[in-house]
Amino acid sequence: MLSVMKKIFVGLLMFVGVLILFGSCTKDLLDKSPISSLPAEGFYENMDDARAGIYGIYNAVQGAFRINFAYWGEGRADNVKTTHSGDELNLIQNNLNDAMSSASWTNLYNIISRANYAIKYIPEIKNDGDASYKQQLVGQARALRALAYFYLVRVWGNVPLIVKPYTSRKQELFVKRTDQEKVLDQIEEDLKFAAEHCVKQFNNENDRIMFTQGAANALLTKVYMWRHKYEKAVQSSKLVMENDLYTLEPSIGDWSHIFTKGDSKESIFEVAYEDGQATNSLRVLYAIGADAIYTPSDKFKSSYEPGDRRIPYVYDTTEADPKAIWKFLGKGVSDESSAPSDHDIVLMRLSGIMLLRAEALAQVGGSDNINEALELLNTIRNRAGLPSFDNEGEAKAMYGDLESAILHERSIELCFEGYRWFDLVRTGRAISVMEPVNGLSNKENLVWPISKDALNKNPELTQNTFYQ
């Protein structure tokens, strides 16, 4: 996939203290020589600089999610297994420690740092660009900051909340942790701003790889569900459902192309990668034929219903112990390369929001809401070749209750996309599901340990209680 935004990712943006280091820029939008060691205050002089600053935040997103999206969202859950040692085994066995790569939040705070500079300085640009366009760029920066903070609170709980860039030596460099509810409040505020000021669509491939109003509302729906604000999730998900930028792919073959080709009408937000520039670890995670990091667990293989058309696109069902997951590289892939992948990582898509809406409606209750929840659930099931639940009783008979039926559908529909662990935690099921697998039994163990590097650098930080 090629786009103006992807081309600009070759220009690496790095914030060091109060300095911004810029690499090369696209010939389409920018015609500037590489700039280095320039204070942020001096860099943001015109709208070309503003666009470069925003693209630099997306560049940081690439680095943060290239492999950790799977460690954070799948590595501690029940759908995967591994034959590897190290971090992967520690996560699955629930033996987390402060030296693991996934315990580091540095790359997420890199996103936040870049966003904070853009949020401060873009509105101050004089004599170039109208106010609404500046607000649109700031909306993207605030959405990306919210994305980073949403992962931070879900992975570590209470985290330092930093919403201003470092512009003076007088500022406090060592920041204490903030109660996660206050961080979540800031996330909501950022996303509401983004939903108001981001564009509805770019009318090009950037619709899937840059934040739009729909992407902001989709992420806001996920935040509301995490906070159990079900009525608000119903409202925000409705805005996503009514957005004509998104439609379900009609067939399972098309469903597969969401991941293997990208730029799907079902996709809401993807982390964009391109061969020769920024790449990710999808091959290493899932597709190396004899040595993939993660493969389907026995529990996952026994959990889906017979006749589910998705599964043969997920892994080789003819093997008792499949050695790879096909979902992201393609059905039948035989990939022995350890080279990085240029496939996009799909972080949000319509079917996921539909199932969250179904869950929110079921939680709110009432016959009309229950009927709509069933309709949404059945839409996803029917595409997979599974029969509808004619009523709530049928869902209860198979899965115990409607919420469990929806959660199970999310486990299958969104398998290995970085959702499962967070679904278990937010629904209060992580301990009951994972204790038989790896002995997880303490709520304080649901968060990760804070990296020892972060603790060594910041004397104001304290380790999460379970790991002290």
RODO-2510 file (C-alpha; in nm, 4 decimals, decimal comma):
residues 468
     n   res          X          Y          Z
     1     m     0,0000     0,0000     0,0000
     2     l     0,1420     0,3373    -0,1029
     3     s     0,0269     0,6769     0,0147
     4     v     0,1582     1,0224     0,0785
     5     m     0,1599     0,9552     0,4482
     6     k     0,3461     0,6282     0,4178
     7     k     0,6182     0,7878     0,2081
     8     i     0,6843     1,0425     0,4759
     9     f     0,7582     0,7729     0,7321
    10     v     1,1056     0,7426     0,5813
    11     g     1,1768     1,0710     0,7618
    12     l     1,2452     0,9695     1,1207
    13     l     1,1260     1,2141     1,3833
    14     m     1,2924     1,1865     1,7224
    15     f     1,2350     1,4084     2,0227
    16     v     1,5279     1,4275     2,2631
    17     g     1,4549     1,6469     2,5633
    18     v     1,3364     1,9699     2,4007
    19     l     1,4966     1,8987     2,0624
    20     i     1,3306     1,7633     1,7492
    21     l     1,5307     1,5744     1,4904
    22     f     1,3677     1,5539     1,1473
    23     g     1,4583     1,3248     0,8603
    24     s     1,3522     1,3587     0,4960
    25     c     0,9998     1,4572     0,3885
    26     t     0,7738     1,3721     0,0981
    27     k     0,8114     1,5518    -0,2282
    28     d     0,4324     1,5723    -0,2537
    29     l     0,3719     1,7779     0,0574
    30     l     0,7079     1,9033     0,1704
    31     d     1,0196     2,0353     0,0062
    32     k     1,2452     2,0936     0,3002
    33     s     1,6024     1,9947     0,3723
    34     p     1,6616     1,7611     0,6647
    35     i     1,6692     1,9516     0,9924
    36     s     1,8418     1,8418     1,3096
    37     s     1,9055     1,9743     1,6587
    38     l     1,6392     2,2408     1,6183
    39     p     1,4284     2,3486     1,9184
    40     a     1,0600     2,2697     1,8763
    41     e     0,9661     2,6309     1,9259
    42     g     1,1731     2,7231     1,6219
    43     f     1,0644     2,4330     1,4081
    44     y     0,6900     2,4925     1,3920
    45     e     0,7049     2,7981     1,1671
    46     n     0,4606     2,7040     0,8890
    47     m     0,2078     2,4399     0,7897
    48     d     0,4672     2,2237     0,6176
    49     d     0,6355     2,1949     0,9560
    50     a     0,2984     2,1176     1,1144
    51     r     0,2300     1,8333     0,8723
    52     a     0,5803     1,6969     0,9264
    53     g     0,5221     1,7046     1,3001
    54     i     0,1986     1,5059     1,2677
    55     y     0,3610     1,2497     1,0394
    56     g     0,6355     1,2146     1,2975
    57     i     0,3772     1,1055     1,5555
    58     y     0,2522     0,8342     1,3192
    59     n     0,6127     0,7283     1,2714
    60     a     0,6402     0,6807     1,6479
    61     v     0,3207     0,4716     1,6425
    62     q     0,4870     0,2359     1,3958
    63     g     0,7727     0,1733     1,6361
    64     a     0,5500     0,1291     1,9398
    65     f     0,3145    -0,1286     1,7886
    66     r     0,5375    -0,3303     1,5557
    67     i     0,5429    -0,6301     1,7933
    68     n     0,4078    -0,5179     2,1301
    69     f     0,0473    -0,5008     2,0084
    70     a     0,0553    -0,8825     2,0222
    71     y     0,2505    -0,9101     2,3467
    72     w     0,0105    -0,6735     2,5236
    73     g    -0,3124    -0,7976     2,3668
    74     e    -0,2537    -1,1703     2,3107
    75     g     0,0550    -1,2891     2,4973
    76     r    -0,1138    -1,3325     2,8372
    77     a    -0,4432    -1,4700     2,7063
    78     d    -0,5766    -1,8146     2,6256
    79     n    -0,5790    -1,8150     2,2449
    80     v    -0,2050    -1,8560     2,1869
    81     k     0,0756    -2,0894     2,2819
    82     t     0,4487    -2,0792     2,2154
    83     t     0,7519    -2,3041     2,1918
    84     h     0,9818    -2,0072     2,2472
    85     s     1,1587    -1,9105     2,5654
    86     g     1,2073    -1,5584     2,6920
    87     d     0,9379    -1,2920     2,6974
    88     e     0,6842    -1,4963     2,5046
    89     l     0,7001    -1,7880     2,7469
    90     n     0,7046    -1,5575     3,0490
    91     l     0,3814    -1,3939     2,9337
    92     i     0,1987    -1,7193     2,8670
    93     q     0,3156    -1,8696     3,1968
    94     n     0,2381    -1,5454     3,3837
    95     n     0,5990    -1,5046     3,4974
    96     l     0,6275    -1,1354     3,4164
    97     n     0,9375    -0,9413     3,5195
    98     d     1,0650    -0,5852     3,4869
    99     a     1,3309    -0,6772     3,2290
   100     m     1,0872    -0,7923     2,9580
   101     s     1,0704    -0,5867     2,6403
   102     s     0,6928    -0,5598     2,6746
   103     a     0,7375    -0,4044     3,0193
   104     s     0,8918    -0,0956     2,8608
   105     w     0,6621     0,1989     2,7935
   106     t     0,9322     0,4143     2,6280
   107     n     0,7893     0,3934     2,2764
   108     l     0,4415     0,4897     2,3954
   109     y     0,5767     0,7953     2,5719
   110     n     0,7670     0,8790     2,2540
   111     i     0,4271     0,9051     2,0808
   112     i     0,3006     1,1257     2,3631
   113     s     0,6071     1,3499     2,3575
   114     r     0,5753     1,4152     1,9854
   115     a     0,2020     1,4732     2,0186
   116     n     0,2519     1,7229     2,3007
   117     y     0,4846     1,9347     2,0885
   118     a     0,2396     1,9368     1,7990
   119     i    -0,0568     2,0184     2,0238
   120     k     0,1261     2,3167     2,1722
   121     y     0,2970     2,4676     1,8697
   122     i     0,0654     2,4098     1,5722
   123     p    -0,1995     2,6574     1,6977
   124     e     0,0754     2,9183     1,7409
   125     i     0,1819     2,9127     1,3755
   126     k     0,1192     3,2597     1,2346
   127     n     0,0282     3,3781     0,8858
   128     d    -0,0052     3,0292     0,7414
   129     g    -0,3066     2,7959     0,7345
   130     d    -0,6571     2,8551     0,8579
   131     a    -0,7676     2,7806     1,2117
   132     s    -0,9885     2,4846     1,1196
   133     y    -0,7026     2,3047     0,9434
   134     k    -0,4779     2,3594     1,2428
   135     q    -0,7512     2,2160     1,4642
   136     q    -0,7745     1,9140     1,2349
   137     l    -0,4019     1,8466     1,2752
   138     v    -0,4222     1,8989     1,6505
   139     g    -0,7177     1,6574     1,6532
   140     q    -0,4981     1,3870     1,5016
   141     a    -0,2239     1,4576     1,7550
   142     r    -0,4694     1,4342     2,0446
   143     a    -0,6184     1,1108     1,9092
   144     l    -0,2732     0,9554     1,8823
   145     r    -0,1873     1,0720     2,2329
   146     a    -0,5112     0,9137     2,3533
   147     l    -0,4237     0,5888     2,1761
   148     a    -0,0883     0,5747     2,3541
   149     y    -0,2358     0,6556     2,6942
   150     f    -0,5138     0,3991     2,6478
   151     y    -0,2540     0,1256     2,6077
   152     l    -0,0558     0,2640     2,9008
   153     v    -0,3445     0,2485     3,1493
   154     r    -0,4604    -0,0929     3,0304
   155     v    -0,1120    -0,2411     3,0554
   156     w     0,0323    -0,0643     3,3643
   157     g    -0,2635     0,0950     3,5448
   158     n    -0,1567     0,4234     3,7050
   159     v     0,0959     0,5992     3,4800
   160     p     0,2548     0,9443     3,4584
   161     l     0,0197     1,1862     3,2827
   162     i     0,2174     1,4367     3,0756
   163     v     0,0192     1,6702     2,8503
   164     k     0,2706     1,9507     2,7942
   165     p     0,6030     1,9350     2,6109
   166     y     0,9291     2,0054     2,7861
   167     t     1,0213     2,3597     2,6887
   168     s     1,2192     2,4757     2,9902
   169     r     1,4751     2,3362     3,2308
   170     k     1,2531     2,4688     3,5082
   171     q     0,9936     2,2002     3,4335
   172     e     0,9834     1,8916     3,6514
   173     l     1,1502     1,6046     3,4668
   174     f     1,0571     1,3354     3,7176
   175     v     0,6813     1,2836     3,7111
   176     k     0,4844     1,0695     3,9548
   177     r     0,2200     0,8233     3,8468
   178     t    -0,1341     0,9546     3,8029
   179     d    -0,4483     0,7670     3,8999
   180     q    -0,5620     0,5802     3,5910
   181     e    -0,9130     0,7252     3,6111
   182     k    -0,7707     1,0749     3,5635
   183     v    -0,5679     0,9474     3,2688
   184     l    -0,8824     0,7944     3,1216
   185     d    -1,0608     1,1270     3,1697
   186     q    -0,7862     1,2920     2,9626
   187     i    -0,8182     1,0207     2,6989
   188     e    -1,1902     1,0877     2,6688
   189     e    -1,1309     1,4627     2,6440
   190     d    -0,8715     1,4150     2,3692
   191     l    -1,0939     1,1810     2,1696
   192     k    -1,3981     1,4069     2,1934
   193     f    -1,1846     1,6890     2,0550
   194     a    -1,0590     1,4616     1,7773
   195     a    -1,4110     1,3420     1,6914
   196     e    -1,5128     1,7047     1,6491
   197     h    -1,2129     1,8395     1,4604
   198     c    -1,0665     1,5528     1,2556
   199     v    -1,1887     1,5213     0,8976
   200     k    -1,4674     1,2808     0,8149
   201     q    -1,2511     1,1374     0,5375
   202     f    -0,9436     1,2150     0,3299
   203     n    -1,0825     1,0457     0,0161
   204     n    -0,7662     0,8392    -0,0248
   205     e    -0,5753     0,5590     0,1480
   206     n    -0,5116     0,7851     0,4443
   207     d    -0,8735     0,7186     0,5484
   208     r    -0,7512     0,3941     0,7082
   209     i    -0,4062     0,4954     0,8350
   210     m    -0,4700     0,8427     0,9768
   211     f    -0,7220     0,9455     1,2401
   212     t    -1,0615     1,0516     1,1119
   213     q    -1,3812     1,1325     1,3008
   214     g    -1,4833     0,7686     1,2664
   215     a    -1,1558     0,6399     1,4076
   216     a    -1,1822     0,8784     1,7022
   217     n    -1,5381     0,7628     1,7763
   218     a    -1,4336     0,3986     1,7434
   219     l    -1,1507     0,4422     1,9934
   220     l    -1,3855     0,6378     2,2196
   221     t    -1,6234     0,3397     2,2100
   222     k    -1,3424     0,1133     2,3265
   223     v    -1,2598     0,3537     2,6089
   224     y    -1,6254     0,3695     2,7196
   225     m    -1,6445    -0,0092     2,7223
   226     w    -1,3261    -0,0317     2,9289
   227     r    -1,4845     0,2075     3,1796
   228     h    -1,8216     0,0289     3,1678
   229     k    -1,9949     0,3425     3,0392
   230     y    -2,2323     0,1355     2,8316
   231     e    -2,4882     0,4017     2,7410
   232     k    -2,2120     0,6298     2,6128
   233     a    -2,0652     0,3369     2,4180
   234     v    -2,4041     0,2889     2,2543
   235     q    -2,4000     0,6537     2,1451
   236     s    -2,0435     0,6605     2,0132
   237     s    -2,0740     0,3242     1,8370
   238     k    -2,3872     0,4508     1,6622
   239     l    -2,1782     0,7282     1,5061
   240     v    -1,9344     0,4687     1,3761
   241     m    -2,2128     0,2465     1,2432
   242     e    -2,3690     0,5414     1,0606
   243     n    -2,0390     0,6472     0,9037
   244     d    -2,0544     0,5569     0,5346
   245     l    -1,6767     0,5184     0,5272
   246     y    -1,7145     0,1728     0,6843
   247     t    -1,8936    -0,1393     0,5631
   248     l    -1,8504    -0,5073     0,6434
   249     e    -1,6649    -0,7119     0,3878
   250     p    -1,9297    -0,9405     0,2352
   251     s    -1,7449    -1,2712     0,2105
   252     i    -1,4858    -1,4614     0,4089
   253     g    -1,2394    -1,4271     0,1226
   254     d    -1,2816    -1,0511     0,1472
   255     w    -1,2539    -1,0816     0,5261
   256     s    -0,9124    -1,2384     0,4782
   257     h    -0,8028    -0,9478     0,2587
   258     i    -0,8533    -0,7068     0,5488
   259     f    -0,5231    -0,8345     0,6859
   260     t    -0,3366    -0,9554     0,3799
   261     k    -0,4022    -0,6581     0,1500
   262     g    -0,5080    -0,3752     0,3804
   263     d    -0,7147    -0,0654     0,2971
   264     s    -1,0387    -0,2576     0,3502
   265     k    -1,3760    -0,0845     0,3770
   266     e    -1,4145    -0,2662     0,7072
   267     s    -1,0939    -0,1209     0,8471
   268     i    -1,1204     0,1854     1,0708
   269     f    -0,7590     0,2407     1,1739
   270     e    -0,4403     0,0615     1,0737
   271     v    -0,0794     0,1181     1,1712
   272     a     0,0757     0,1649     0,8282
   273     y     0,3960    -0,0037     0,7199
   274     e     0,5817    -0,0178     0,3918
   275     d     0,8580    -0,2416     0,2617
   276     g     1,1938    -0,0684     0,2671
   277     q     1,0765     0,1828     0,5237
   278     a     0,9007     0,1062     0,8519
   279     t     0,8235    -0,2621     0,9006
   280     n     0,6829    -0,4860     1,1741
   281     s     0,7198    -0,8335     1,3212
   282     l     0,4047    -1,0027     1,1914
   283     r     0,6095    -1,2755     1,0175
   284     v     0,8114    -1,3509     1,3270
   285     l     0,5052    -1,3405     1,5499
   286     y     0,2770    -1,5589     1,3457
   287     a     0,4006    -1,6862     1,0122
   288     i     0,7481    -1,8391     1,0187
   289     g     0,6574    -2,1929     0,9185
   290     a     0,8590    -2,3893     1,1728
   291     d     0,9311    -2,1283     1,4362
   292     a     0,6492    -1,8736     1,4727
   293     i     0,6390    -1,7060     1,8127
   294     y     0,2671    -1,7701     1,8568
   295     t     0,0472    -2,0503     1,7270
   296     p    -0,3161    -2,1363     1,8101
   297     s    -0,3621    -2,2891     2,1536
   298     d    -0,5467    -2,6158     2,1972
   299     k    -0,8174    -2,4242     2,3801
   300     f    -0,8673    -2,1915     2,0841
   301     k    -0,8784    -2,4809     1,8374
   302     s    -1,1526    -2,6453     2,0385
   303     s    -1,3528    -2,3260     2,0957
   304     y    -1,4953    -2,2434     1,7541
   305     e    -1,8185    -2,3872     1,6190
   306     p    -1,8127    -2,6504     1,3412
   307     g    -1,8476    -2,5000     0,9947
   308     d    -1,6933    -2,1635     1,0827
   309     r    -1,5625    -2,0399     0,7468
   310     r    -1,3044    -1,8094     0,9064
   311     i    -1,0905    -2,0798     1,0615
   312     p    -0,9264    -2,2205     0,7443
   313     y    -0,8023    -1,8668     0,6778
   314     v    -0,6598    -1,8442     1,0288
   315     y    -0,4424    -2,1575     1,0363
   316     d    -0,3952    -2,4975     0,8703
   317     t    -0,6815    -2,7044     1,0085
   318     t    -0,5407    -3,0221     0,8506
   319     e    -0,2547    -3,0200     1,1005
   320     a    -0,3083    -3,1348     1,4558
   321     d    -0,0396    -2,8909     1,5706
   322     p    -0,0159    -2,6044     1,3185
   323     k     0,3180    -2,4264     1,3160
   324     a     0,1974    -2,0877     1,1987
   325     i    -0,0992    -1,8531     1,1869
   326     w    -0,2060    -1,7680     0,8321
   327     k    -0,4425    -1,4834     0,9109
   328     f    -0,2043    -1,1951     0,8519
   329     l     0,0084    -1,3266     0,5654
   330     g    -0,2472    -1,5305     0,3703
   331     k    -0,4114    -1,8703     0,3557
   332     g    -0,1645    -2,1441     0,2720
   333     v     0,1371    -1,9252     0,3289
   334     s     0,4640    -2,1112     0,3656
   335     d     0,6878    -1,8389     0,4964
   336     e     1,0299    -1,9275     0,6272
   337     s     1,1618    -1,5713     0,6083
   338     s     1,2398    -1,3833     0,9266
   339     a     1,2460    -1,0559     0,7350
   340     p     1,0164    -0,7827     0,8688
   341     s     0,6668    -0,7558     0,7257
   342     d     0,5210    -0,4552     0,5456
   343     h     0,1600    -0,5555     0,6153
   344     d    -0,0419    -0,3043     0,8122
   345     i    -0,1504    -0,3854     1,1677
   346     v    -0,5273    -0,3385     1,1887
   347     l    -0,6004    -0,1904     1,5318
   348     m    -0,9703    -0,1139     1,4828
   349     r    -1,2309    -0,2439     1,2404
   350     l    -1,6068    -0,2305     1,2032
   351     s    -1,6910    -0,5828     1,3171
   352     g    -1,5097    -0,5202     1,6454
   353     i    -1,7121    -0,2050     1,7066
   354     m    -2,0344    -0,3858     1,6119
   355     l    -1,9661    -0,6513     1,8735
   356     l    -1,8798    -0,3899     2,1353
   357     r    -2,2075    -0,2173     2,0532
   358     a    -2,3905    -0,5485     2,0904
   359     e    -2,2286    -0,5976     2,4299
   360     a    -2,3153    -0,2423     2,5401
   361     l    -2,6768    -0,2855     2,4307
   362     a    -2,7004    -0,6149     2,6203
   363     q    -2,5644    -0,4432     2,9316
   364     v    -2,8108    -0,1547     2,9057
   365     g    -3,0930    -0,4071     2,8604
   366     g    -3,4490    -0,3759     2,7406
   367     s    -3,6157    -0,5821     2,4691
   368     d    -3,5292    -0,3443     2,1850
   369     n    -3,1643    -0,3291     2,2880
   370     i    -3,1439    -0,7066     2,3283
   371     n    -3,2965    -0,7567     1,9828
   372     e    -3,0472    -0,5175     1,8251
   373     a    -2,7602    -0,6871     2,0105
   374     l    -2,8708    -1,0216     1,8683
   375     e    -2,8997    -0,8721     1,5203
   376     l    -2,5446    -0,7377     1,5361
   377     l    -2,4115    -1,0656     1,6721
   378     n    -2,5945    -1,2644     1,4058
   379     t    -2,4584    -1,0421     1,1278
   380     i    -2,1035    -1,1399     1,2222
   381     r    -2,1987    -1,5040     1,2739
   382     n    -2,3824    -1,5291     0,9419
   383     r    -2,0858    -1,3954     0,7457
   384     a    -1,8810    -1,6749     0,9008
   385     g    -2,1384    -1,9302     0,7877
   386     l    -2,2864    -1,9832     1,1337
   387     p    -2,6608    -1,9900     1,2080
   388     s    -2,8408    -1,7047     1,3795
   389     f    -2,9554    -1,7066     1,7375
   390     d    -3,3301    -1,6608     1,7003
   391     n    -3,3611    -1,5304     2,0537
   392     e    -3,1603    -1,4580     2,3655
   393     g    -3,2444    -1,8004     2,5031
   394     e    -3,0554    -1,9760     2,2244
   395     a    -2,7445    -1,7690     2,2972
   396     k    -2,7782    -1,8507     2,6675
   397     a    -2,8235    -2,2203     2,5951
   398     m    -2,4965    -2,2347     2,4031
   399     y    -2,2794    -1,9896     2,5976
   400     g    -2,4502    -1,9265     2,9309
   401     d    -2,5640    -1,5712     2,8639
   402     l    -2,5720    -1,3193     2,5817
   403     e    -2,2622    -1,1342     2,6987
   404     s    -2,0630    -1,4587     2,6934
   405     a    -2,1887    -1,5356     2,3430
   406     i    -2,0712    -1,1935     2,2256
   407     l    -1,7358    -1,2281     2,3996
   408     h    -1,6871    -1,5689     2,2414
   409     e    -1,7646    -1,4206     1,9008
   410     r    -1,5029    -1,1515     1,9609
   411     s    -1,2518    -1,4233     2,0505
   412     i    -1,3025    -1,5921     1,7139
   413     e    -1,3707    -1,2932     1,4862
   414     l    -1,0816    -1,0865     1,6250
   415     c    -0,8441    -1,3725     1,7029
   416     f    -0,4754    -1,2793     1,7300
   417     e    -0,5453    -0,9112     1,6524
   418     g    -0,4502    -0,7911     2,0005
   419     y    -0,7936    -0,7889     2,1676
   420     r    -0,8272    -1,1034     2,3753
   421     w    -0,6360    -1,0122     2,6923
   422     f    -0,8005    -0,6719     2,7181
   423     d    -1,1448    -0,8281     2,6667
   424     l    -1,0809    -1,0695     2,9514
   425     v    -0,9639    -0,7936     3,1847
   426     r    -1,2391    -0,5408     3,1123
   427     t    -1,5144    -0,8031     3,1528
   428     g    -1,3683    -0,9310     3,4802
   429     r    -1,2964    -1,2765     3,3385
   430     a    -0,9174    -1,2787     3,3231
   431     i    -0,8675    -1,4698     3,6472
   432     s    -1,1424    -1,7277     3,5922
   433     v    -1,0219    -1,7966     3,2368
   434     m    -0,6469    -1,7879     3,2973
   435     e    -0,6102    -1,9431     3,6439
   436     p    -0,6519    -2,2975     3,5048
   437     v    -0,4002    -2,2104     3,2305
   438     n    -0,1208    -2,0391     3,4223
   439     g    -0,2292    -1,9842     3,7820
   440     l    -0,3311    -1,6176     3,7523
   441     s    -0,5191    -1,5479     4,0754
   442     n    -0,4470    -1,1955     4,1977
   443     k    -0,6128    -0,8805     4,0605
   444     e    -0,2917    -0,6880     4,1246
   445     n    -0,1235    -0,9248     3,8784
   446     l    -0,3431    -0,8051     3,5894
   447     v    -0,1089    -0,5145     3,5164
   448     w     0,2475    -0,5421     3,3886
   449     p     0,5545    -0,4588     3,5970
   450     i     0,7096    -0,1212     3,5225
   451     s     1,0381    -0,1575     3,3401
   452     k     1,3468    -0,1414     3,5589
   453     d     1,4927     0,1131     3,3156
   454     a     1,2001     0,3479     3,3813
   455     l     1,2363     0,2971     3,7558
   456     n     1,6103     0,3669     3,7421
   457     k     1,5638     0,6848     3,5394
   458     n     1,2761     0,8306     3,7394
   459     p     1,3101     0,8233     4,1210
   460     e     0,9461     0,9358     4,1546
   461     l     0,8149     0,6081     4,0127
   462     t     0,7078     0,3150     4,2241
   463     q     0,6748    -0,0423     4,1053
   464     n     0,3282    -0,1975     4,0729
   465     t     0,2423    -0,3657     4,4022
   466     f     0,2374    -0,7267     4,2818
   467     y     0,5968    -0,6994     4,1527
   468     q     0,7519    -0,5224     4,4514
***
